[in-house]
Amino acid sequence: MNTVYRETCQAIVIGAGHAGCEAALACARLGIETIMFTVSVDSIALMPCNPNIGGTSKGHLVREIDALGGEMGKNIDKTFIQSKMLNVSKGPAVHSLRAQADKAEYSRSMRRVLENTEHLSIVQAEAAEILTEEKNGKQIVTGVRTVSGAVYEAKAVILCTGTYLRARCIYGDVSSYTGPNGLQAANYLTDSLKKLGISMLRFKTGTPARIDKRSIDFSKMEEQFGDEKIVPFSFTTDPESVQIPQVSCWLTYTSEKTHEIIRKNLDRSPLYSGMIEGTGPRYCPSIEDKVVRFADKNRHQVFIEPEGLYTNEMYVGGMSSSLPEDVQHAMYSSVAGLEHVRIVRNAYAIEYDCIDARQLYPSLEFKNIHGLFSGGQFNGSSGYEEAAAQGLMAGINAARMIMEKEPLILDRSQAYIGVLIDDLVTKENREPYRMMTSRSEYRLLLRQDNADLRLTKIGYDIGLISEERYQQLLEKEKQIQAEIKRVEKVYVGTSEEVQRFLEEHGSTPLHSGISLEELIRRPELNYEMLSSVDPDRPELMRGVAEQVNIHIKYDGYIRRQQKQVEQFQKLENKKLPENLDYDEVPSLRIEARQKLKEIKPVSVGQASRISGVSPADISVLLVWLEQRKGKKD
């Protein structure tokens, strides 16, 4: 008699990368009995590519994850080795925090959090099949079967397979069916998903070589330091706790010789020989792609970044490749400071199975399979931060589905997370999707500095933010408003001290009294600077001064963007029934009808962003909805 192991839980997370970690933690912290499957417990929160968290627009995502109650920001604050605020010479909308991680410690630290979270179990096993049953004409998830035949029953399953699904690592003629860093690939699940009617894509990403620190001549490179005053990612991290000694990174450049070596060997690159089938990320190209696409450039930046405090491995940022081993040695050796380089791990490209995310609702649940959710690179995105953001939202919505609550959907005016997910589920992505500040229409409102003010109340309402943290947020909001009102009413006279202060800061002297608010608006001054002429300034919570300064300086722009959001919300609030038959809507163009039936938008706003749906189609849809409403009334 054949028997199989059986276990019952409420939610299953497949994968333990950055998406899987956030999804599992969200479910468990909301009281859902959760099992997280991973092909290797040692790969939990692995950083298979770059050793950093954050960066332009990605720093925004990490702050938003933290504001909602996620873990990534807290974890990098505990494990970073260098931290830097990017774009500080520009406006606050594009300021982005970026931190180098100790990769091994980042993974260990996240694993400790997971292992000590109530309602969460970790199982090292490969999921081979998604189990479903048909109920009322719709497929319903019932659990997962592993490669060994064990059955785990659950009400929700979250796919966070990252780059592991039928993964293939390639450099030169070498092709091995493994996941990143030679870890086991997941080779069985794709067939199960296809049987369920899920359409699959094949994408590619890549990583550069890792080199031995002892073989580098740093005297030929430019040293890159971290910030003197370190800003933490998490709103809960004590800023004093992160003022630690930092390691340096290094900047060097490719040379004409580098480019010549690459050009001579393009026929041996699997990218150009046709050996690689997957589509790669346009915004993170391999060095071969850079040399071909930017033929007029005689050099490209190369960042040498430490992988951790207790390893000599260094990451060669900007030179990912899939060229053969001998070419890699010649190519890297042609870079200034790397003449005698020793390669520890070869660069490689990795192909993997993922999905067209237009098969998902904005809740990240599959439209055709109730209870099956998806997050991370499996949704056709790239990057640790994009993955973690989707994992968090998929975990929240899986838990809310189990609790029979409405899903949490953040729109484009609320968060970068909203922009990310809306783009993925609405637009056709022919390459791995990367978050950028330019993708957000309302980026002046969606700054990284105000992520807590935008999202922490939502995190509290859904149950991921503690009462104490929520009360601190309310106090912060109160102080911001009170201080803005105070500086509007505080007037500064024309005393000698004030005139000297203005002269020292290159500001026009005063001919009569002026409010502090008006002085803050001057480009060369800010709220912090004016403390010396503002003796009655109160003690304020962390972050209040920054918000006061930004609110006053950018008040006109902020108001204008808020009006744009009001118009945007009108279309977002016009919901479309899930069962709407677009064949019944007269005068819709054929292409628009096809696209609307395929994507099933949840609102008129989402419908308006579908490629192939014109403003005229939206007008027709709005008129028809009004007529339909009139008939019902």
C-alpha positions in Angstrom: 0.0 0.0 0.0 1.5 3.4 -1.1 1.2 6.1 1.5 2.3 9.7 1.2 3.1 12.3 3.8 0.2 14.8 4.2 0.1 18.1 6.1 -2.4 20.9 6.3 -1.7 24.6 6.7 -3.4 27.8 5.5 -0.9 29.4 3.1 2.1 28.0 1.2 4.9 30.2 -0.1 7.1 28.6 -2.9 10.5 30.2 -2.8 12.6 31.8 -0.1 14.2 34.7 -2.0 13.3 38.4 -1.3 9.7 38.0 -2.5 9.2 34.7 -0.6 10.6 36.1 2.6 8.3 39.1 2.6 5.3 37.0 1.5 5.8 34.4 4.3 6.4 37.0 7.0 3.3 39.0 6.0 1.1 35.9 6.1 2.5 34.6 9.4 2.4 38.0 11.1 -1.2 38.2 10.2 -1.8 35.0 12.0 -2.0 32.7 9.0 -0.4 29.2 9.5 2.2 29.4 6.7 4.8 27.0 5.2 7.6 28.3 3.1 9.3 25.9 0.6 12.8 26.4 -0.6 15.1 24.2 -2.7 17.8 25.0 -0.1 17.5 26.5 3.4 21.0 28.0 2.8 19.6 30.1 -0.1 17.1 32.1 2.1 17.3 35.8 1.2 20.3 35.0 -1.1 21.8 37.9 -3.0 22.9 36.0 -6.2 23.8 39.2 -8.0 24.7 42.7 -6.7 25.6 43.0 -3.0 23.4 46.0 -2.3 19.9 47.1 -1.4 18.2 50.3 -2.6 19.4 52.7 -5.3 17.5 55.1 -7.5 13.7 54.4 -7.1 14.5 51.1 -5.5 15.3 52.9 -2.2 11.7 54.2 -2.4 10.4 50.7 -2.6 12.4 49.6 0.5 11.1 52.5 2.5 7.5 51.6 1.4 8.0 48.0 2.3 9.1 49.1 5.8 6.2 51.6 6.2 3.8 48.8 5.5 5.4 46.4 8.0 7.9 44.5 5.8 11.3 43.3 6.8 13.8 44.3 4.1 14.6 47.8 5.5 15.2 46.5 9.0 17.4 43.7 7.7 19.7 45.9 5.6 20.1 48.3 8.5 21.5 45.4 10.6 23.8 44.1 7.9 25.1 47.0 5.7 28.8 47.8 5.3 28.4 51.1 3.4 25.5 53.5 2.9 25.0 56.4 0.6 22.1 58.7 -0.3 22.0 59.1 -4.1 21.0 62.2 -6.1 21.4 64.6 -3.2 22.2 67.5 -5.6 18.7 67.1 -7.1 15.3 67.6 -5.6 13.9 65.4 -2.8 11.6 63.4 -5.2 14.7 61.5 -6.6 16.8 61.2 -3.4 17.3 57.4 -3.0 19.2 55.5 -0.3 21.5 52.7 -1.3 23.5 50.4 1.0 26.2 47.8 0.4 25.3 44.6 2.2 27.4 41.9 3.8 25.7 39.3 1.6 26.2 36.3 3.9 25.1 38.2 7.0 22.1 39.6 5.2 21.0 36.1 4.4 21.7 34.8 7.9 19.9 37.7 9.6 16.8 37.3 7.5 16.8 33.5 8.1 16.9 34.2 11.9 13.9 36.4 11.6 12.0 33.8 9.6 12.9 30.9 11.9 11.7 32.8 14.9 8.4 34.0 13.5 5.2 32.5 15.0 2.9 30.6 12.6 5.8 30.1 10.0 7.5 26.9 9.1 10.4 26.4 6.7 10.6 23.2 4.6 13.5 22.3 2.3 11.6 20.6 -0.6 10.9 21.2 -4.2 7.3 22.0 -5.2 6.4 19.9 -8.2 2.6 20.5 -8.7 0.0 23.0 -7.8 -3.2 21.2 -6.7 -6.6 22.5 -7.6 -10.2 21.6 -7.8 -13.1 23.0 -9.8 -15.9 24.7 -7.9 -18.7 26.7 -9.5 -16.8 26.6 -12.9 -13.6 28.1 -11.5 -10.3 26.5 -10.5 -9.6 26.7 -6.7 -6.2 26.1 -5.2 -6.1 23.2 -2.7 -2.4 22.8 -2.0 1.0 21.7 -3.3 2.6 18.3 -4.1 6.4 18.1 -3.7 8.8 16.1 -5.8 8.8 13.3 -3.1 5.0 13.0 -3.5 4.2 14.7 -0.1 0.9 16.7 -0.2 0.5 20.0 1.6 -3.1 21.3 1.7 -3.7 25.0 1.9 -6.2 27.7 1.0 -3.7 29.9 -0.7 -0.4 29.4 -2.6 2.1 32.1 -3.4 4.6 31.6 -6.2 7.9 33.3 -5.5 10.2 31.1 -7.6 12.6 33.9 -8.6 15.1 32.8 -11.2 15.0 29.1 -10.2 12.2 27.7 -12.5 13.9 25.6 -15.2 17.0 27.7 -14.6 20.0 27.4 -16.9 23.3 29.1 -16.2 25.4 29.9 -19.3 28.8 31.3 -20.2 30.5 30.6 -23.5 29.8 27.0 -24.5 29.1 26.0 -20.8 25.5 25.4 -20.1 24.3 23.9 -16.8 20.7 23.5 -15.6 21.2 25.0 -12.2 19.9 28.0 -10.3 22.1 31.0 -9.3 25.5 30.2 -7.7 25.2 26.6 -8.8 22.2 25.9 -6.5 19.5 23.4 -7.5 17.0 24.5 -10.1 13.3 23.9 -9.8 12.5 21.7 -12.9 9.0 20.3 -12.3 6.7 23.2 -11.5 6.5 24.7 -15.0 4.6 21.8 -16.5 2.1 21.9 -13.7 1.5 25.6 -14.3 1.1 25.1 -18.0 -1.5 22.4 -17.4 -3.4 25.0 -15.3 -3.5 27.2 -18.4 -0.8 29.7 -17.2 1.1 31.3 -20.0 4.9 31.2 -19.5 7.7 33.4 -20.7 11.5 32.9 -20.8 13.6 35.7 -19.4 17.3 36.2 -18.8 19.4 38.1 -16.4 23.1 38.0 -15.7 25.8 38.6 -13.2 29.5 39.7 -13.4 32.5 37.8 -12.1 33.6 37.8 -8.5 37.3 38.5 -8.1 39.9 38.1 -5.4 40.5 41.3 -3.5 44.3 40.5 -3.1 44.7 40.6 -6.9 43.4 44.2 -7.3 45.6 47.3 -7.6 43.4 49.9 -5.9 46.0 52.6 -6.5 44.7 52.8 -10.1 41.1 53.3 -9.0 39.0 56.1 -7.5 37.9 55.4 -3.9 34.2 55.7 -3.2 33.2 56.5 0.4 29.9 56.2 2.2 28.0 59.1 3.7 29.4 60.8 6.8 26.0 60.9 8.4 24.2 57.5 7.7 20.5 57.5 7.2 18.8 54.2 8.1 16.3 52.5 5.7 13.7 51.6 8.4 11.7 54.2 10.1 12.0 52.1 13.3 15.9 52.0 13.3 17.6 54.3 15.8 19.8 56.6 13.6 22.6 56.4 16.2 22.8 52.6 15.9 23.8 52.8 12.2 26.7 55.3 12.6 29.3 52.6 12.1 32.7 52.4 10.3 32.2 51.8 6.6 34.1 50.0 3.9 35.1 51.6 0.6 34.0 50.8 -2.9 36.1 51.6 -5.9 35.5 53.1 -9.4 37.5 52.2 -12.5 36.8 52.0 -16.2 36.9 49.7 -19.2 39.4 50.6 -21.9 39.5 50.5 -25.7 41.4 47.2 -25.3 38.5 45.8 -23.3 36.1 46.7 -26.0 38.4 45.3 -28.7 38.6 41.9 -26.8 34.8 41.8 -26.6 34.2 42.8 -30.2 36.6 40.1 -31.4 34.8 37.4 -29.4 31.1 38.4 -30.0 30.7 35.3 -32.1 31.5 33.2 -29.1 29.0 34.9 -26.9 25.8 32.9 -26.3 23.9 36.2 -26.4 24.8 36.6 -30.0 25.1 33.0 -31.1 21.5 32.2 -30.3 22.3 29.8 -27.5 20.4 32.1 -25.1 16.7 32.2 -25.8 15.5 34.4 -22.9 15.0 38.2 -23.1 17.4 40.2 -21.0 16.9 43.5 -19.1 17.5 46.6 -21.2 18.3 48.8 -18.2 21.0 46.4 -16.8 22.8 45.2 -20.0 25.8 42.9 -20.1 29.1 44.4 -21.0 28.8 42.8 -24.5 25.5 44.6 -25.0 27.0 47.9 -23.8 29.9 47.7 -26.3 27.6 46.9 -29.2 24.9 49.4 -28.4 27.1 52.3 -27.3 29.9 51.8 -29.9 30.8 55.5 -29.7 31.8 55.2 -26.0 35.5 54.5 -25.4 35.0 53.5 -21.7 32.3 52.3 -19.3 32.2 52.7 -15.5 33.1 49.6 -13.4 32.4 49.5 -9.7 34.4 47.2 -7.5 32.3 46.4 -4.4 33.0 44.2 -1.4 30.7 41.2 -0.9 31.1 41.3 2.9 33.4 42.0 5.8 34.8 38.5 6.1 35.5 37.6 2.5 37.9 38.6 -0.2 35.4 38.3 -2.9 34.7 41.5 -4.8 31.8 42.2 -7.1 32.6 43.7 -10.5 29.6 46.0 -11.0 28.9 47.1 -14.6 30.6 44.1 -16.3 28.0 41.2 -16.2 28.8 38.8 -19.1 28.2 35.4 -20.6 31.4 35.3 -22.6 33.7 32.2 -22.5 36.1 31.8 -19.5 39.3 32.7 -21.4 37.7 35.8 -22.8 36.5 36.8 -19.4 40.1 36.6 -18.0 41.4 38.7 -20.9 38.5 41.2 -20.7 38.7 41.8 -16.9 42.5 42.0 -17.0 42.3 44.9 -19.5 40.6 47.1 -16.9 42.7 49.6 -14.9 43.7 48.0 -11.6 42.7 44.5 -12.6 45.8 43.7 -14.7 46.6 40.7 -12.4 43.1 39.8 -11.5 42.2 36.4 -10.2 38.6 35.3 -10.9 36.9 33.5 -8.0 33.5 32.9 -9.8 33.0 33.4 -13.5 30.4 35.7 -14.8 27.3 34.0 -16.3 23.9 34.6 -17.7 20.9 32.8 -16.3 17.7 31.9 -18.1 14.5 31.1 -16.2 10.7 30.6 -16.6 8.4 33.4 -15.5 4.9 34.7 -16.4 3.2 37.5 -18.3 1.9 39.3 -15.2 -1.2 40.4 -17.1 -2.7 37.1 -16.0 -2.9 38.6 -12.5 -5.3 40.9 -10.8 -3.8 44.0 -9.1 -4.0 41.9 -5.9 -1.4 39.6 -7.5 -3.9 36.7 -7.6 -4.3 34.8 -10.8 -7.5 35.7 -12.6 -8.3 32.1 -13.5 -7.2 30.3 -10.4 -8.7 31.4 -7.1 -6.2 31.3 -4.2 -3.0 31.2 -6.4 -0.9 34.3 -6.0 2.4 35.4 -7.5 5.3 37.7 -6.6 8.8 38.7 -7.5 10.9 37.9 -10.6 8.5 35.2 -11.5 6.2 38.1 -12.5 8.7 39.3 -15.0 10.4 41.9 -12.9 14.0 42.3 -11.9 15.7 43.4 -8.7 15.6 42.4 -5.0 13.5 45.4 -4.1 10.9 44.9 -6.8 10.6 41.3 -5.7 10.3 42.1 -2.0 7.6 44.7 -2.7 5.5 42.2 -4.7 6.1 39.4 -2.2 4.8 41.6 0.6 1.6 42.5 -1.3 1.0 39.0 -2.4 1.4 37.8 1.2 -0.9 40.4 2.5 -3.6 39.6 -0.1 -3.3 35.9 0.3 -3.9 36.3 4.1 -6.8 38.7 3.5 -8.4 36.3 1.0 -8.1 33.5 3.7 -9.7 35.9 6.2 -12.4 36.8 3.7 -11.4 40.4 3.5 -11.1 42.7 0.5 -7.6 42.8 -1.1 -5.2 45.6 -0.4 -4.5 47.4 -3.7 -2.2 50.5 -3.7 -2.8 52.7 -6.7 -0.2 54.8 -8.7 -0.9 57.9 -6.6 -0.2 56.1 -3.3 3.1 54.4 -3.7 5.9 53.2 -6.0 4.6 49.7 -5.1 1.3 50.7 -6.8 3.2 51.9 -9.9 5.2 48.7 -10.0 2.3 46.3 -9.7 0.0 48.4 -12.0 2.7 48.4 -14.8 3.2 44.7 -14.4 -0.5 43.6 -14.5 -1.5 46.2 -17.1 1.3 46.6 -19.6 3.0 44.1 -21.9 6.6 43.7 -20.6 8.9 42.1 -23.2 11.9 42.2 -20.8 12.5 42.1 -17.0 10.8 45.1 -15.5 12.9 47.5 -13.5 11.5 50.3 -11.3 12.6 53.9 -12.2 11.5 57.2 -10.8 10.5 58.3 -14.3 7.7 55.6 -14.3 5.9 57.5 -11.5 3.6 60.3 -12.6 3.3 61.6 -9.0 6.9 61.2 -7.8 6.9 64.6 -6.0 4.3 63.1 -3.7 5.8 59.6 -3.6 9.1 60.5 -2.0 11.1 58.0 0.1 11.2 60.5 3.0 7.4 60.4 3.4 6.7 56.7 2.9 5.7 56.4 6.5 3.2 59.3 6.3 1.7 57.7 3.2 1.5 54.1 4.1 2.0 53.3 7.8 -1.7 53.9 8.6 -2.5 51.3 5.9 0.0 48.9 7.5 -1.7 49.5 10.9 -5.2 48.9 9.5 -4.2 45.6 7.9 -2.4 44.4 11.1 1.3 44.6 10.3 2.1 47.8 12.2 2.1 47.9 16.0 0.0 50.3 18.1 3.1 51.9 19.4 4.5 52.6 16.0 1.2 53.9 14.8 0.9 56.3 17.8 4.4 57.6 16.9 3.3 58.3 13.4 0.3 60.3 14.6 2.5 62.3 16.9 4.9 63.0 13.9 2.0 64.2 11.8 0.8 66.4 14.5 4.3 68.0 15.0 4.7 68.6 11.2 1.4 70.5 11.0 2.1 72.5 14.2 5.6 73.4 13.0 4.4 74.5 9.6 1.8 76.8 11.2 4.4 78.1 13.7 7.0 79.2 11.1 4.3 80.9 9.0 3.7 83.2 12.0 7.3 83.7 13.3 8.7 86.9 11.9 12.4 87.7 11.7 13.5 91.4 11.9 16.4 93.2 10.3 18.9 92.9 13.2 22.6 92.8 12.6 22.7 89.1 13.5 20.1 88.2 10.9 21.7 90.4 8.2 25.1 88.7 8.9 23.5 85.3 8.8 22.0 86.1 5.4 25.2 87.5 4.0 27.2 84.4 5.1 24.7 82.2 3.2 24.7 84.3 0.1 21.1 85.5 0.6 19.6 88.9 0.0 19.6 91.1 3.1 16.2 92.3 4.6 14.7 95.7 4.3 11.8 94.8 6.6 10.6 91.9 8.7 9.9 88.6 7.0 8.4 85.3 8.1 10.5 82.2 8.6 8.3 80.5 6.0 9.4 83.0 3.4 13.0 82.6 4.3 12.7 78.8 4.0 11.4 79.3 0.5 14.6 80.9 -0.6 16.7 78.4 -2.7 19.9 79.0 -0.7 18.3 78.5 2.7 16.4 75.7 4.5 14.6 75.0 7.7 17.7 73.5 9.5 19.9 76.4 8.6 17.6 78.9 10.2 17.8 77.5 13.7 20.3 80.2 14.7 17.7 82.9 14.0 14.8 80.9 15.4 15.5 80.7 19.2 12.0 79.4 20.1 12.2 76.4 17.9 10.7 73.3 19.7 12.3 69.9 20.1 11.0 67.8 17.2 10.8 64.1 16.5 13.1 62.5 13.9 12.0 63.4 10.3 9.8 66.3 11.2 12.2 69.0 10.2 12.8 67.4 6.8 9.0 67.3 6.2 8.5 70.9 7.2 11.3 72.0 4.9 10.0 70.0 1.9 6.4 71.0 2.4 7.2 74.7 2.5 9.8 74.7 -0.3 7.7 72.7 -2.7 4.2 73.7 -1.6 3.1 75.0 -5.1 4.3 71.9 -6.9 2.8 69.6 -4.3 -0.6 71.3 -4.5 -0.5 71.0 -8.3 0.3 67.3 -8.2 -2.4 66.7 -5.6 -5.0 68.2 -8.0 -3.7 65.8 -10.7 -4.2 63.0 -8.3 -7.8 64.1 -7.7 -8.5 63.8 -11.4 -6.7 60.4 -11.5 -8.7 59.1 -8.6 -12.0 59.8 -10.4 -11.2 57.2 -13.1 -9.7 54.8 -10.5 -12.8 54.9 -8.4 -15.0 53.9 -11.4 -14.9 50.2 -10.9 -15.5 47.7 -13.6 -17.5 44.5 -12.9 -15.3 41.3 -13.1 -18.0 39.7 -15.4 -18.4 42.7 -17.7 -19.1 41.5 -21.3 -17.2 44.0 -23.5 -19.0 42.5 -26.6 -22.1 44.3 -25.2 -20.4 47.7 -25.3 -21.2 49.3 -28.7 -18.7 51.4 -30.7 -15.6 49.9 -29.0 -12.8 49.3 -31.5 -11.9 45.6 -32.1 -8.4 45.9 -30.6 -9.7 47.7 -27.5 -12.4 45.0 -27.1 -9.8 42.2 -27.3 -7.4 43.9 -24.9 -10.1 44.6 -22.3 -11.4 41.0 -22.5 -7.8 39.7 -22.1 -6.7 41.9 -19.1 -10.1 42.4 -17.4 -9.2 45.7 -15.8 -10.6 46.4 -12.3 -11.3 50.1 -13.0 -11.7 52.6 -15.8 -8.3 54.0 -14.7 -6.5 50.7 -15.3 -8.4 50.3 -18.6 -7.0 53.7 -19.8 -3.4 52.5 -19.3 -3.8 49.3 -21.4 -1.8 49.5 -24.7 -4.3 49.4 -27.5 -7.1 51.1 -25.6 -7.5 54.7 -26.8 -9.0 57.8 -25.0 -11.9 57.5 -27.5 -12.5 53.9 -26.3 -12.5 55.1 -22.7 -15.1 57.8 -23.5 -17.3 55.1 -25.1 -16.9 52.9 -22.0 -17.7 55.8 -19.6 -20.9 56.7 -21.6 -22.0 53.0 -21.7 -21.4 52.7 -17.9 -23.5 55.8 -17.2 -26.3 54.4 -19.4 -26.1 51.0 -17.7 -26.3 52.7 -14.3 -29.3 54.8 -15.4 -31.1 51.7 -16.5 -30.5 50.0 -13.1 -31.6 53.1 -11.2 
